[in-house]
Amino acid sequence: MKSVLVTGGAGYIGSHACKALKAAGYQPVTFDNLSTGWEQAVKFGPFEKGDLMDRARLDEVFVKYQPVAVMHFAALSLVGESMTDPGKYWRNNSFGSLNLIEAAVDAGCLNFVFSSTCATYGEQDNVVLNEDSVQQPINSYGGSKRAIEDMLKDFDSSHGLKSVIFRYFNVAGGDEDAEVGEFHRPETHLIPIMLDAIDGRRDALTIFGTDYDTPDGTCIRDYVHVCDLVDAHVLGLKWLEDDKGSRVFNLGTGDGFSVREVIDHARAVTNREVPYTEGPRRPGDCTKLVSGSVRAKEELGWKPTRSTLDRMIADAWRWHQTGHYDA
């Protein structure tokens, strides 16, 4: 069985990717320092605790498993924190990724699937974004991700390291079997915060800004189901194994939903009221962020069949009701 090294495999998206890799016939090897991940989420392959800043530890894992590819999710990802503590993000995300890339190249592991973000596009209000849109990140989270994309391009030129780069929009939902799910500390994502408010884990959801130029005054975002997202990663891995070369793909559905629309759908799905308050806009929040790309569908054959708002909320709610990791 071929092994794939999954950095951040104990986190939200990484753990779902490990399940998808196992179903596709690979052995996912989780490499995680558990700073934001959960050991209870490592259920589908071996676990190697380690930090990307520790090159010697990375080398040990590459020698032990001889992976055919790297799937790189590990990163700090709190946008607000990245604006107040940029050094932390440049150090962890960029330097850690450089260590990983060099370790992979030295081990002869030349297929690399990278978890990037639409945050590399920065503030481009009401612009439908595709892979050729200008990248102009406004914080060190987006900046560090763009820097890693640049590293991968350079190492392709110099060492033949082939990469598939996925720029995500808003990821939501959870495993339909509720084996793994979304659980962050602190929680910053709209849907789990909303579900916390519904079941009393927090007092209320705050809507940040109600005066945007949208039909109901709240921000609009493009949501994609986490299981659809990780399906794309398995397709990206197969793309690399078929020697199709390096490529960048947006992962979004092209459909945008406002905060109020998400609340309305959650009320219908859970049959419960959503306690919320209204607050001022947050710095850096755009009016509308939606992917206009069809490249992943046309070239990878990606079919985001689960990415309806009701399905994403229902799957997240199932996980929310059946259990959390030990905090």
PyMOL commands that set and color helices and strands:
alter all, ss='L'
color gray80, all
select helices_A, chain A and resi 12-23+39-41+55-65+79-84+86-106+118-121+140-159+190-198+226-241+259-270+295-300+309-322
alter helices_A, ss='H'
color red, helices_A
select strands_A, chain A and resi 3-7+27-32+47-49+69-72+111-117+128-129+162-168+170-172+205-208+220-225+247-251+256-258+276-279+288-291
alter strands_A, ss='S'
color yellow, strands_A
deselect
rebuild
show_as cartoon
